[in-house]
């Protein structure tokens, strides 16, 4: 089934989050160290992805245009409001804790190249191996994130399912309209652009900066537009 990989990924996050809630009695100093370790690993992952670009001007252009679009739409604000709404329904002892956990982990789980590539593989070839691998990685990280950030992590499974599911369904039709050369170029530059966003997420987790990463998400779509334009010119 086309959506099998996506469902396994979402379920892994939910189960791992529940496990994380059961092991929350971790000393604050240990939580801080763990989160800093995760943040550093996220930054290194992002750097590796960013260096894959073959035409970095596409990445820069996508980030600039995508940032303008994102600020106009205010994706970050909408995600925060959604997180706050969830918080009012679930309840939390810490003001904004659920919203922060939801937004942070949602961005981490959907921005990575594995989310797009895995969903494309599921739709194009019925191969779910990338999403199965991503499910394992997301699951392990969800345990740590939930034990440190709280229950808001579990709700990130919803946008993960919707995002990856939409890509997988779209991919079932993509071969008829998109040449292989365009797809290959898009994947390379999308990976690099996603890497830059992942670096920003890592910096946010460390508390060094407050980058509105969600408002840069349209850059992933802009990459596709620029790549197609470059191919047609």
Backbone as a chain_set.jsonl record, in Angstrom:
{"seq": "XXXXXXXXXXXXXXXXXXXXXXXXXXXXXXXXXXXXXXXXXXXXXXXXXXXXXXXXXXXXXXXXXXXXXXXXXXXXXXXXXXXXXXXXXXXXXXXXXXXXXXXXXXXXXXXXXXXXXXXXXXXXXXXXXXXXXXXXXXXXXXXXXXXXXXXXXXXXXXXXXXXXXXXXXXXXXXXXXXXXXXXXXXXXXXXXXXXXXXXXXXXXXXXXXXXXXXXXXXXXXXXXXXXXXXXXX", "coords": {"N": [[0.845, -1.194, 0.0], [0.524, 2.248, -0.769], [0.61, 4.155, 1.294], [1.721, 2.902, 3.496], [4.379, 3.177, 4.595], [4.321, 5.834, 5.557], [2.307, 5.642, 7.514], [3.496, 3.862, 9.331], [5.641, 5.435, 10.158], [4.337, 7.59, 11.455], [3.039, 6.173, 13.506], [5.216, 5.199, 14.911], [6.243, 7.523, 16.066], [4.161, 8.208, 17.8], [4.035, 5.958, 19.58], [6.656, 6.023, 20.605], [6.613, 8.509, 21.845], [4.836, 8.06, 23.918], [6.313, 6.236, 25.402], [8.37, 7.963, 26.094], [7.033, 9.66, 27.849], [6.833, 8.043, 30.035], [9.339, 7.893, 31.043], [10.132, 10.274, 32.212], [11.285, 11.167, 34.527], [13.914, 12.411, 34.673], [16.928, 13.924, 35.634], [17.26, 17.518, 35.57], [19.71, 18.617, 34.712], [20.768, 16.523, 33.26], [18.85, 16.309, 31.246], [19.281, 18.743, 29.916], [21.887, 18.386, 28.931], [21.458, 16.196, 27.228], [19.665, 17.316, 25.351], [21.298, 19.286, 24.268], [23.218, 17.688, 23.072], [21.64, 16.395, 21.134], [20.909, 18.636, 19.618], [23.4, 19.444, 18.596], [23.978, 17.21, 17.009], [21.9, 17.416, 15.17], [22.615, 19.8, 13.894], [25.054, 19.042, 12.674], [24.065, 17.089, 10.929], [22.496, 18.742, 9.283], [24.484, 20.365, 8.119], [25.871, 18.469, 6.593], [23.852, 17.796, 4.754], [23.426, 20.299, 3.542], [25.781, 20.726, 2.141], [25.528, 19.195, -0.084], [24.548, 20.495, -2.241], [24.571, 21.398, -5.697], [24.228, 23.684, -7.056], [24.432, 26.331, -5.447], [23.327, 28.844, -5.512], [20.692, 28.451, -6.142], [19.726, 27.446, -3.767], [20.101, 29.668, -2.059], [18.483, 31.596, -3.347], [16.002, 30.317, -3.114], [15.637, 30.28, -0.338], [15.476, 33.013, 0.218], [13.212, 33.91, -1.313], [11.335, 32.049, -0.384], [11.355, 32.71, 2.326], [10.213, 35.267, 2.295], [7.63, 34.667, 1.387], [6.823, 32.949, 3.446], [6.857, 34.664, 5.675], [4.869, 36.423, 4.954], [2.633, 34.74, 4.959], [2.843, 33.845, 7.517], [3.582, 31.303, 8.73], [4.902, 30.243, 10.946], [3.623, 31.555, 13.084], [1.048, 30.533, 12.779], [1.471, 27.804, 13.247], [2.303, 27.948, 15.906], [-0.004, 28.95, 17.076], [-1.715, 26.817, 16.576], [-0.435, 24.897, 18.141], [-0.808, 26.116, 20.635], [-3.567, 25.988, 20.806], [-3.945, 23.215, 20.946], [-2.741, 22.896, 23.377], [-4.566, 24.125, 25.122], [-6.6, 22.283, 24.999], [-5.458, 19.93, 25.935], [-4.049, 20.62, 28.21], [-1.512, 21.891, 30.386], [1.215, 22.154, 32.665], [3.192, 23.946, 32.25], [3.418, 27.011, 30.744], [2.995, 27.331, 27.307], [4.555, 25.1, 26.766], [3.666, 22.753, 25.429], [3.072, 23.756, 22.893], [5.63, 24.605, 22.082], [7.042, 22.15, 22.041], [5.571, 20.759, 20.117], [5.838, 22.369, 17.749], [8.661, 22.44, 17.439], [9.434, 19.673, 17.126], [7.802, 18.908, 14.993], [8.854, 20.421, 12.872], [11.446, 19.326, 12.728], [10.874, 16.681, 11.997], [9.583, 16.904, 9.513], [11.09, 18.505, 7.807], [13.472, 17.301, 7.005], [15.397, 15.567, 4.453], [14.853, 12.873, 4.246], [12.14, 12.615, 4.725], [10.882, 13.617, 2.416], [12.181, 12.178, 0.318], [11.69, 9.55, 1.141], [8.88, 9.455, 1.084], [8.492, 9.921, -1.64], [9.68, 7.625, -2.711], [7.937, 5.717, -1.705], [5.594, 6.339, -3.092], [6.385, 6.292, -5.825], [7.714, 3.835, -6.276], [6.714, 2.025, -4.475], [8.338, 1.354, -2.426], [9.153, 1.24, 0.85], [11.353, 1.448, 2.466], [13.037, 3.636, 3.157], [11.326, 5.287, 4.659], [10.745, 3.514, 6.71], [13.22, 3.352, 7.938], [13.452, 6.017, 8.695], [11.341, 6.089, 10.475], [12.353, 4.602, 12.613], [14.493, 6.264, 13.435], [13.094, 8.64, 14.044], [11.496, 7.648, 16.049], [13.303, 6.925, 18.158], [14.365, 9.463, 18.69], [12.045, 10.783, 19.432], [11.432, 9.672, 21.899], [13.42, 10.791, 23.53], [12.941, 13.54, 23.082], [10.299, 13.795, 24.078], [10.645, 13.117, 26.746], [12.05, 15.293, 27.579], [10.896, 17.664, 26.481], [8.151, 17.258, 26.655], [4.594, 16.313, 26.357], [3.718, 17.433, 23.995], [5.134, 16.565, 21.809], [3.986, 14.245, 20.784], [1.895, 15.04, 19.183], [3.065, 15.85, 16.868], [3.036, 13.802, 15.123], [0.791, 13.99, 13.559], [1.017, 16.182, 11.537], [3.216, 14.996, 10.253], [2.2, 12.628, 9.156], [0.222, 13.707, 7.418], [1.785, 15.322, 5.721], [3.811, 13.597, 4.581], [2.142, 11.665, 3.557], [0.683, 13.085, 1.627], [2.708, 13.721, -0.21], [3.461, 11.144, -1.025], [1.12, 10.225, -2.278], [0.916, 12.12, -4.334], [3.217, 11.488, -5.7], [2.586, 9.144, -6.997], [1.552, 9.909, -9.369], [3.441, 11.466, -10.502], [5.461, 10.665, -12.305], [4.394, 10.78, -14.825], [4.466, 13.405, -15.579], [6.811, 14.781, -14.808], [10.106, 15.082, -15.872], [12.936, 12.851, -15.498], [15.429, 14.119, -15.104], [14.791, 16.637, -14.045], [13.607, 15.849, -11.65], [15.772, 14.655, -10.343], [17.549, 16.837, -10.031], [15.957, 18.48, -8.45], [15.721, 16.972, -6.065], [18.377, 16.996, -5.148], [18.894, 19.788, -4.682], [16.779, 20.386, -3.013], [17.423, 18.814, -0.823], [19.74, 20.117, 0.061], [18.701, 22.667, 0.692], [16.868, 21.956, 2.674], [18.745, 21.088, 4.507], [19.935, 23.484, 5.381], [17.782, 24.572, 6.764], [17.54, 22.681, 8.791], [19.921, 23.079, 10.182], [19.299, 25.562, 11.263], [17.222, 24.819, 12.977], [18.644, 23.285, 14.833], [20.251, 25.302, 15.982], [18.262, 26.8, 17.178], [17.321, 24.979, 19.12], [19.544, 24.847, 20.764], [19.368, 27.332, 21.8], [20.779, 29.501, 20.956], [20.01, 31.206, 18.936], [16.918, 32.678, 17.729], [15.321, 31.553, 15.263], [12.854, 31.874, 12.832], [11.982, 29.227, 11.672], [9.867, 27.83, 10.501], [8.707, 29.722, 8.866], [10.398, 29.704, 6.772], [9.863, 27.456, 5.399], [8.387, 27.473, 2.896], [10.437, 27.662, 1.059], [11.211, 25.169, 0.221], [9.288, 24.479, -1.65], [9.717, 26.527, -3.442], [12.219, 25.841, -4.408], [11.6, 23.753, -6.177], [10.203, 25.174, -8.155], [12.203, 26.929, -9.12], [14.106, 25.086, -10.063], [12.665, 23.791, -12.113], [12.216, 25.998, -13.789], [14.864, 26.64, -14.488], [15.49, 24.379, -15.925], [13.836, 24.553, -18.123], [14.632, 26.854, -19.387]], "CA": [[0.0, 0.0, 0.0], [1.318, 3.466, -0.935], [0.713, 4.92, 2.536], [2.212, 2.065, 4.596], [5.557, 3.778, 5.223], [3.89, 7.023, 6.273], [1.577, 5.223, 8.712], [4.482, 3.293, 10.263], [6.397, 6.566, 10.701], [3.477, 8.282, 12.418], [2.807, 5.291, 14.659], [6.472, 5.131, 15.667], [6.333, 8.749, 16.859], [3.161, 8.119, 18.87], [4.467, 4.955, 20.556], [7.882, 6.51, 21.244], [6.242, 9.618, 22.725], [4.241, 7.459, 25.123], [7.448, 5.709, 26.172], [9.068, 9.121, 26.634], [6.276, 10.163, 29.003], [7.04, 7.128, 31.168], [10.712, 8.018, 31.555], [10.356, 11.712, 32.335], [11.987, 11.496, 35.765], [15.328, 12.575, 34.357], [17.438, 15.169, 36.216], [17.272, 18.638, 34.644], [21.036, 18.769, 34.135], [20.911, 15.47, 32.258], [17.992, 16.695, 30.121], [19.958, 19.815, 29.192], [23.013, 17.792, 28.211], [20.904, 15.371, 26.152], [19.129, 18.203, 24.318], [22.433, 19.918, 23.594], [23.797, 16.656, 22.214], [20.745, 16.234, 19.986], [21.016, 19.853, 18.819], [24.673, 19.388, 17.868], [23.835, 16.172, 15.98], [21.006, 17.984, 14.156], [23.403, 20.779, 13.132], [25.991, 18.295, 11.82], [23.238, 16.501, 9.863], [22.136, 19.82, 8.382], [25.675, 20.765, 7.36], [26.099, 17.424, 5.595], [22.841, 17.938, 3.711], [23.632, 21.564, 2.846], [26.949, 20.636, 1.266], [25.215, 18.371, -1.255], [24.084, 21.353, -3.332], [25.404, 21.554, -6.887], [24.026, 25.068, -7.484], [24.016, 26.914, -4.169], [22.509, 30.028, -5.767], [19.299, 28.005, -6.081], [19.408, 27.358, -2.338], [19.986, 31.036, -1.539], [17.281, 32.197, -3.921], [14.825, 29.653, -2.543], [15.494, 30.734, 1.048], [15.035, 34.418, 0.2], [11.819, 33.973, -1.79], [10.524, 31.269, 0.55], [11.228, 33.471, 3.567], [9.242, 36.347, 2.061], [6.295, 34.045, 1.347], [6.518, 32.433, 4.778], [6.552, 35.776, 6.577], [3.551, 36.946, 4.562], [1.615, 33.779, 5.417], [3.095, 33.666, 8.947], [3.445, 29.88, 9.04], [5.358, 30.041, 12.329], [2.555, 31.995, 13.969], [-0.072, 29.604, 12.666], [1.85, 26.578, 13.951], [2.295, 28.241, 17.334], [-1.404, 29.055, 17.505], [-2.231, 25.45, 16.6], [0.123, 24.278, 19.34], [-1.463, 26.713, 21.804], [-4.933, 25.435, 20.854], [-3.793, 21.856, 21.469], [-2.404, 23.044, 24.799], [-5.795, 24.419, 25.871], [-7.408, 21.07, 25.038], [-4.778, 18.876, 26.696], [-3.632, 21.156, 29.501], [-0.081, 21.773, 30.665], [1.667, 22.913, 33.828], [4.126, 24.965, 31.782], [2.817, 27.825, 29.692], [3.672, 27.255, 26.021], [5.422, 23.918, 26.644], [3.147, 21.85, 24.4], [3.249, 24.424, 21.603], [7.062, 24.567, 21.745], [7.402, 20.765, 21.704], [4.88, 20.424, 18.86], [6.449, 23.088, 16.637], [10.059, 22.019, 17.288], [9.563, 18.318, 16.587], [7.155, 18.883, 13.671], [9.826, 20.936, 11.909], [12.533, 18.354, 12.596], [10.415, 15.46, 11.332], [9.101, 17.104, 8.14], [12.029, 19.25, 6.976], [14.554, 16.446, 6.521], [15.305, 14.987, 3.117], [14.287, 11.526, 4.318], [10.674, 12.712, 4.663], [10.493, 13.778, 1.015], [12.68, 11.053, -0.476], [10.973, 8.341, 1.565], [7.513, 9.519, 0.567], [8.575, 9.749, -3.093], [9.934, 6.201, -2.959], [6.697, 4.984, -1.419], [4.636, 6.595, -4.159], [6.89, 5.942, -7.159], [8.143, 2.435, -6.4], [6.134, 1.17, -3.436], [9.449, 0.965, -1.548], [8.994, 1.998, 2.093], [12.532, 1.232, 3.306], [13.53, 4.91, 3.696], [10.412, 5.728, 5.71], [10.917, 2.602, 7.841], [14.438, 3.811, 8.621], [13.101, 7.302, 9.322], [10.471, 5.779, 11.618], [13.22, 4.201, 13.718], [15.204, 7.45, 13.907], [12.114, 9.536, 14.671], [11.04, 7.008, 17.283], [14.315, 7.092, 19.202], [14.462, 10.875, 19.071], [10.785, 11.17, 20.088], [11.535, 9.279, 23.309], [14.231, 11.81, 24.193], [12.245, 14.823, 23.024], [9.141, 13.78, 24.975], [11.125, 13.102, 28.137], [12.596, 16.608, 27.91], [10.005, 18.749, 26.074], [6.785, 16.99, 27.094], [3.615, 15.57, 25.561], [3.47, 18.074, 22.707], [5.829, 15.821, 20.749], [3.12, 13.201, 20.218], [1.013, 15.634, 18.182], [3.815, 16.057, 15.622], [2.732, 12.677, 14.229], [-0.303, 14.383, 12.647], [1.553, 16.802, 10.312], [4.106, 14.05, 9.576], [1.339, 11.743, 8.367], [-0.403, 14.485, 6.351], [2.835, 15.801, 4.815], [4.389, 12.483, 3.837], [1.064, 11.007, 2.823], [0.369, 13.898, 0.449], [3.802, 13.554, -1.176], [3.392, 9.779, -1.549], [-0.01, 10.157, -3.213], [1.278, 12.926, -5.494], [4.286, 10.788, -6.428], [2.027, 8.074, -7.824], [1.218, 10.5, -10.668], [4.496, 12.407, -10.899], [6.258, 10.146, -13.427], [3.756, 11.119, -16.092], [4.596, 14.826, -15.877], [8.116, 15.355, -14.449], [11.268, 14.346, -16.405], [13.86, 12.332, -14.478], [16.483, 15.103, -14.856], [14.243, 17.656, -13.144], [13.418, 15.227, -10.346], [17.09, 14.462, -9.726], [18.045, 18.158, -9.631], [15.125, 18.948, -7.341], [16.073, 16.237, -4.854], [19.691, 17.479, -4.69], [18.802, 21.145, -4.146], [15.845, 20.337, -1.889], [18.186, 18.265, 0.293], [20.627, 21.186, 0.543], [17.868, 23.698, 1.321], [16.401, 21.367, 3.933], [19.886, 21.059, 5.421], [20.062, 24.812, 5.986], [16.691, 24.699, 7.743], [17.841, 21.805, 9.917], [20.936, 23.79, 10.964], [18.574, 26.597, 12.008], [16.506, 24.147, 14.055], [19.642, 22.95, 15.849], [20.617, 26.535, 16.679], [17.117, 27.147, 18.034], [17.295, 24.065, 20.265], [20.638, 25.274, 21.646], [19.016, 28.625, 22.386], [21.729, 30.507, 20.503], [19.244, 32.131, 18.105], [15.512, 32.32, 17.537], [15.06, 31.652, 13.825], [11.496, 31.427, 12.514], [12.243, 28.208, 10.655], [8.623, 27.487, 9.794], [8.467, 30.738, 7.834], [11.299, 29.412, 5.662], [9.429, 26.206, 4.765], [8.029, 27.603, 1.472], [11.633, 27.575, 0.216], [11.245, 23.824, -0.358], [8.448, 24.546, -2.856], [10.381, 27.46, -4.36], [13.287, 25.066, -5.049], [11.007, 23.038, -7.314], [9.876, 26.159, -9.194], [13.454, 27.401, -9.717], [14.708, 23.976, -10.808], [11.886, 23.619, -13.341], [12.498, 27.165, -14.636], [16.229, 26.493, -15.002], [15.486, 23.271, -16.89], [13.093, 24.958, -19.318], [15.309, 27.977, -20.053]], "C": [[0.883, 1.247, 0.0], [1.585, 4.166, 0.393], [1.271, 4.129, 3.718], [3.378, 2.711, 5.339], [5.2, 4.983, 6.065], [3.182, 6.669, 7.573], [2.513, 4.644, 9.766], [5.271, 4.41, 10.931], [5.59, 7.304, 11.77], [3.257, 7.473, 13.672], [4.051, 5.207, 15.537], [6.618, 6.348, 16.573], [5.373, 8.691, 18.046], [3.622, 7.16, 19.969], [5.69, 5.441, 21.334], [7.573, 7.652, 22.213], [5.637, 9.102, 24.027], [5.332, 6.894, 26.026], [8.197, 6.861, 26.841], [8.372, 9.71, 27.842], [6.517, 9.322, 30.254], [8.433, 7.258, 31.771], [11.081, 9.485, 31.744], [11.118, 12.104, 33.597], [13.499, 11.536, 35.556], [15.796, 13.898, 34.954], [17.563, 16.273, 35.168], [18.622, 18.807, 33.955], [21.277, 17.742, 33.03], [20.069, 15.798, 31.022], [18.678, 17.753, 29.253], [21.094, 19.265, 28.341], [22.528, 16.972, 27.022], [20.401, 16.247, 25.007], [20.246, 18.916, 23.562], [23.113, 18.937, 22.65], [22.965, 16.45, 20.966], [20.874, 17.44, 19.05], [22.295, 19.849, 17.981], [24.608, 18.364, 16.732], [22.962, 16.677, 14.826], [21.765, 18.973, 13.274], [24.374, 20.082, 12.178], [25.245, 17.653, 10.65], [22.89, 17.557, 8.823], [23.297, 20.276, 7.522], [25.958, 19.759, 6.243], [25.12, 17.518, 4.443], [23.088, 19.187, 2.871], [24.763, 21.507, 1.843], [26.693, 19.805, 0.008], [24.8, 19.208, -2.464], [25.094, 21.417, -4.478], [25.291, 22.967, -7.458], [23.505, 25.853, -6.281], [23.208, 28.197, -4.341], [21.02, 29.689, -5.737], [18.845, 27.944, -4.631], [19.187, 28.748, -1.762], [18.71, 31.707, -2.039], [16.004, 31.623, -3.325], [14.568, 30.125, -1.122], [14.976, 32.169, 1.114], [13.567, 34.519, -0.187], [10.89, 33.23, -0.83], [10.315, 32.0, 1.86], [10.221, 34.601, 3.442], [7.813, 35.792, 2.088], [5.88, 33.587, 2.744], [6.158, 33.521, 5.765], [5.18, 36.371, 6.26], [2.428, 36.05, 5.091], [1.657, 33.615, 6.926], [2.841, 32.213, 9.375], [3.824, 29.603, 10.492], [4.267, 30.407, 13.323], [1.379, 31.037, 13.96], [0.23, 28.29, 13.398], [1.819, 26.783, 15.466], [0.872, 28.345, 17.874], [-2.067, 27.688, 17.56], [-1.736, 24.724, 17.844], [-0.532, 24.799, 20.604], [-2.885, 26.18, 21.958], [-4.909, 24.018, 21.41], [-3.541, 21.908, 22.97], [-3.642, 23.313, 25.64], [-6.674, 23.183, 26.003], [-6.797, 19.994, 25.934], [-4.438, 19.345, 28.1], [-2.153, 20.934, 29.727], [0.269, 22.637, 31.855], [2.607, 24.049, 33.432], [3.518, 25.699, 30.602], [3.64, 27.736, 28.402], [4.498, 26.008, 25.798], [4.968, 22.999, 25.517], [3.352, 22.46, 23.015], [4.707, 24.357, 21.157], [7.482, 23.171, 21.301], [6.815, 20.371, 20.355], [5.571, 21.066, 17.671], [7.869, 22.586, 16.369], [10.166, 20.655, 16.616], [8.882, 18.178, 15.222], [8.144, 19.329, 12.607], [10.942, 19.925, 11.661], [12.089, 17.156, 11.757], [9.98, 15.671, 9.887], [10.114, 17.783, 7.225], [13.09, 18.356, 6.346], [14.303, 15.835, 5.156], [14.652, 13.615, 3.144], [12.767, 11.548, 4.21], [10.212, 12.776, 3.217], [10.913, 12.569, 0.186], [11.94, 9.765, -0.145], [9.562, 8.3, 1.019], [7.491, 9.342, -0.953], [8.8, 8.281, -3.456], [8.681, 5.359, -2.727], [5.705, 5.122, -2.56], [5.082, 6.104, -5.517], [7.133, 4.448, -7.317], [7.505, 1.499, -5.381], [7.189, 0.651, -2.474], [9.41, 1.846, -0.302], [10.239, 1.957, 2.978], [13.062, 2.532, 3.926], [12.632, 5.387, 4.836], [10.462, 4.793, 6.922], [12.147, 3.008, 8.652], [14.162, 5.115, 9.358], [12.228, 7.072, 10.553], [11.295, 5.383, 12.839], [13.947, 5.411, 14.308], [14.26, 8.406, 14.639], [11.641, 8.969, 16.008], [12.026, 7.207, 18.418], [14.403, 8.543, 19.658], [13.202, 11.339, 19.801], [10.791, 10.79, 21.567], [12.29, 10.352, 24.085], [13.506, 13.149, 24.224], [11.071, 14.871, 24.006], [9.578, 13.824, 26.428], [11.662, 14.466, 28.561], [11.626, 17.757, 27.609], [8.543, 18.53, 26.482], [5.879, 16.386, 26.035], [3.343, 16.183, 24.193], [4.093, 17.348, 21.533], [4.894, 14.854, 20.038], [2.244, 13.759, 19.095], [1.731, 15.919, 16.859], [3.571, 14.921, 14.639], [1.67, 13.065, 13.199], [0.231, 15.089, 11.399], [2.507, 15.887, 9.549], [3.296, 13.141, 8.649], [0.739, 12.5, 7.176], [0.615, 14.887, 5.286], [3.361, 14.67, 3.947], [3.336, 11.746, 3.028], [0.716, 11.752, 1.546], [1.434, 13.722, -0.627], [3.733, 12.179, -1.827], [2.271, 9.644, -2.576], [0.287, 10.953, -4.487], [2.3, 12.198, -6.358], [3.749, 9.676, -7.317], [1.696, 8.585, -9.235], [2.383, 11.275, -11.277], [5.289, 11.96, -12.127], [5.701, 10.562, -14.784], [4.065, 12.545, -16.53], [6.0, 15.408, -15.664], [9.26, 14.507, -15.002], [12.226, 13.945, -15.284], [14.942, 13.34, -14.12], [16.027, 16.185, -13.887], [14.107, 17.084, -11.74], [14.742, 15.07, -9.611], [17.656, 15.785, -9.208], [17.267, 18.696, -8.439], [15.53, 18.272, -6.034], [17.398, 16.738, -4.267], [19.564, 18.839, -4.014], [17.811, 21.225, -2.982], [16.55, 19.814, -0.641], [19.073, 19.344, 0.909], [19.839, 22.276, 1.267], [17.323, 23.207, 2.656], [17.511, 21.315, 4.965], [20.085, 22.381, 6.129], [18.991, 25.008, 7.06], [16.963, 23.857, 8.984], [18.931, 22.418, 10.803], [20.251, 24.845, 11.847], [17.812, 25.993, 13.184], [17.466, 23.809, 15.191], [20.058, 24.162, 16.661], [19.501, 26.995, 17.616], [17.076, 26.277, 19.282], [18.38, 24.44, 21.266], [20.327, 26.599, 22.337], [19.959, 29.742, 21.975], [21.035, 31.597, 19.683], [17.769, 31.754, 18.175], [15.175, 32.585, 16.073], [13.663, 31.108, 13.551], [11.568, 30.43, 11.35], [10.994, 27.881, 9.845], [8.333, 28.476, 8.67], [9.415, 30.591, 6.644], [10.882, 28.146, 4.9], [9.01, 26.348, 3.303], [9.227, 27.502, 0.538], [11.761, 26.204, -0.427], [10.431, 23.79, -1.654], [9.117, 25.434, -3.9], [11.522, 26.756, -5.091], [12.755, 24.388, -6.301], [10.731, 23.998, -8.47], [11.147, 26.629, -9.906], [14.112, 26.326, -10.571], [13.992, 23.762, -12.143], [12.162, 24.768, -14.315], [13.873, 27.058, -15.278], [16.294, 25.431, -16.085], [14.847, 23.708, -18.211], [13.802, 26.07, -20.093], [16.396, 27.465, -21.004]], "O": [[1.891, 1.286, 0.706], [2.669, 4.712, 0.597], [1.29, 4.639, 4.838], [3.371, 2.785, 6.568], [5.718, 5.144, 7.17], [3.41, 7.298, 8.606], [2.345, 4.902, 10.958], [5.542, 4.348, 12.13], [6.099, 7.603, 12.85], [3.284, 8.011, 14.779], [3.951, 5.15, 16.763], [7.063, 6.226, 17.715], [5.728, 9.076, 19.16], [3.601, 7.508, 21.15], [5.762, 5.296, 22.555], [8.191, 7.757, 23.273], [5.897, 9.643, 25.102], [5.289, 7.048, 27.247], [8.607, 6.759, 27.998], [9.027, 10.206, 28.759], [6.42, 9.813, 31.378], [8.679, 6.787, 32.881], [12.211, 9.888, 31.468], [11.55, 13.249, 33.726], [14.251, 10.79, 36.183], [15.114, 14.91, 34.791], [17.923, 16.009, 34.021], [18.682, 19.103, 32.762], [21.898, 18.037, 32.01], [20.511, 15.593, 29.892], [18.661, 17.674, 28.025], [21.245, 19.632, 27.176], [23.108, 17.038, 25.938], [20.671, 15.967, 23.839], [20.147, 19.124, 22.353], [23.536, 19.311, 21.556], [23.504, 16.342, 19.865], [20.94, 17.278, 17.831], [22.275, 20.205, 16.803], [25.112, 18.607, 15.636], [23.242, 16.404, 13.659], [21.587, 18.988, 12.056], [24.506, 20.476, 11.019], [25.728, 17.669, 9.518], [22.978, 17.303, 7.622], [23.125, 20.546, 6.334], [26.246, 20.134, 5.106], [25.501, 17.344, 3.285], [22.977, 19.152, 1.646], [24.712, 22.169, 0.806], [27.555, 19.725, -0.867], [24.709, 18.693, -3.579], [26.303, 21.481, -4.259], [26.138, 23.401, -8.239], [22.297, 26.022, -6.114], [22.486, 28.601, -3.43], [20.191, 30.518, -5.362], [17.726, 28.338, -4.301], [18.204, 28.984, -1.059], [17.959, 32.304, -1.268], [15.045, 32.349, -3.064], [13.42, 30.348, -0.737], [14.144, 32.5, 1.959], [12.772, 35.138, 0.52], [9.805, 33.709, -0.502], [9.236, 31.931, 2.449], [9.46, 34.866, 4.373], [6.918, 36.358, 2.716], [4.747, 33.804, 3.173], [5.269, 33.343, 6.597], [4.433, 36.768, 7.154], [1.415, 36.531, 5.599], [0.648, 33.289, 7.551], [2.017, 31.932, 10.245], [3.158, 28.831, 11.182], [4.011, 29.676, 14.279], [0.782, 30.761, 15.001], [-0.633, 27.734, 14.079], [1.373, 25.912, 16.214], [0.579, 27.89, 18.98], [-2.871, 27.411, 18.45], [-2.496, 24.03, 18.518], [-0.787, 24.039, 21.538], [-3.358, 25.948, 23.071], [-5.743, 23.655, 22.241], [-4.05, 21.086, 23.733], [-3.764, 22.791, 26.748], [-7.406, 23.036, 26.982], [-7.51, 19.245, 26.602], [-4.522, 18.579, 29.06], [-1.598, 19.916, 29.312], [-0.296, 23.714, 32.044], [2.793, 25.001, 34.191], [3.151, 25.094, 29.595], [4.835, 28.029, 28.402], [5.097, 25.861, 24.732], [5.79, 22.52, 24.736], [3.756, 21.77, 22.079], [4.989, 24.084, 19.99], [8.192, 23.018, 20.307], [7.482, 19.726, 19.545], [5.863, 20.388, 16.686], [8.24, 22.337, 15.222], [10.906, 20.497, 15.645], [9.344, 17.405, 14.383], [8.264, 18.693, 11.56], [11.335, 19.695, 10.517], [12.839, 16.675, 10.907], [9.999, 14.724, 9.101], [10.022, 17.66, 6.003], [13.556, 18.646, 5.244], [13.161, 15.614, 4.751], [13.976, 13.226, 2.191], [12.167, 10.618, 3.671], [9.273, 12.083, 2.826], [10.109, 12.003, -0.554], [11.604, 8.985, -1.036], [9.093, 7.263, 0.551], [6.593, 8.698, -1.495], [8.187, 7.761, -4.388], [8.408, 4.412, -3.464], [5.055, 4.153, -2.953], [4.283, 5.565, -6.283], [6.808, 3.86, -8.348], [7.739, 0.291, -5.427], [6.983, -0.353, -1.792], [9.61, 3.058, -0.388], [10.185, 2.391, 4.129], [13.486, 2.538, 5.081], [13.128, 5.842, 5.867], [10.242, 5.238, 8.049], [12.123, 3.01, 9.883], [14.585, 5.297, 10.499], [12.361, 7.775, 11.555], [10.981, 5.776, 13.963], [14.013, 5.568, 15.528], [14.583, 8.914, 15.713], [11.416, 9.707, 16.968], [11.641, 7.61, 19.515], [14.503, 8.825, 20.852], [13.276, 12.191, 20.687], [10.221, 11.502, 22.395], [11.861, 10.774, 25.159], [13.46, 13.815, 25.258], [10.873, 15.877, 24.687], [8.951, 14.492, 27.249], [11.727, 14.769, 29.753], [11.537, 18.713, 28.381], [7.786, 19.489, 26.638], [6.331, 15.998, 24.958], [2.79, 15.514, 23.32], [3.644, 17.492, 20.396], [4.997, 14.665, 18.826], [1.892, 13.036, 18.164], [1.086, 16.195, 15.847], [3.865, 15.056, 13.451], [1.652, 12.527, 12.092], [-0.066, 14.646, 10.289], [2.604, 15.985, 8.326], [3.673, 12.919, 7.498], [0.747, 11.995, 6.053], [0.336, 14.802, 4.09], [3.359, 14.771, 2.72], [3.615, 11.26, 1.932], [0.481, 11.138, 0.505], [1.116, 13.589, -1.808], [3.922, 12.052, -3.037], [2.454, 9.022, -3.621], [-0.048, 10.516, -5.588], [2.261, 12.276, -7.586], [4.396, 9.305, -8.296], [1.575, 7.799, -10.174], [2.318, 11.693, -12.433], [5.74, 12.798, -12.908], [6.438, 10.682, -15.763], [3.945, 12.871, -17.711], [6.344, 16.42, -16.275], [9.38, 13.335, -14.645], [12.313, 14.616, -14.256], [15.343, 13.422, -12.959], [16.784, 16.603, -13.012], [14.446, 17.744, -10.757], [14.828, 15.319, -8.409], [18.176, 15.854, -8.094], [17.842, 19.293, -7.529], [15.666, 18.939, -5.008], [17.532, 16.888, -3.053], [20.063, 19.031, -2.905], [17.983, 22.036, -2.072], [16.313, 20.302, 0.463], [19.15, 19.47, 2.131], [20.254, 22.753, 2.323], [17.315, 23.941, 3.644], [17.261, 21.475, 6.16], [20.367, 22.416, 7.327], [19.267, 25.545, 8.132], [16.653, 24.273, 10.101], [18.878, 22.298, 12.027], [20.583, 24.998, 13.022], [17.761, 26.583, 14.263], [17.152, 24.016, 16.363], [20.204, 24.078, 17.881], [19.759, 27.511, 18.703], [16.825, 26.775, 20.379], [18.167, 24.361, 22.476], [20.951, 26.944, 23.34], [19.946, 30.817, 22.575], [21.425, 32.763, 19.73], [17.412, 30.663, 18.619], [14.795, 33.694, 15.698], [13.325, 30.008, 13.988], [11.255, 30.759, 10.206], [11.07, 27.68, 8.633], [7.774, 28.101, 7.639], [9.256, 31.269, 5.629], [11.479, 27.809, 3.878], [9.25, 25.428, 2.522], [9.053, 27.277, -0.659], [12.351, 26.075, -1.499], [10.83, 23.156, -2.631], [9.089, 25.134, -5.093], [11.771, 27.037, -6.264], [13.382, 24.441, -7.359], [10.994, 23.674, -9.628], [11.18, 26.72, -11.133], [14.612, 26.605, -11.661], [14.634, 23.575, -13.176], [12.322, 24.546, -15.516], [14.037, 27.346, -16.464], [17.054, 25.557, -17.045], [15.271, 23.281, -19.284], [13.605, 26.218, -21.299], [17.073, 28.261, -21.654]]}, "num_chains": 1, "name": "protein.A"}
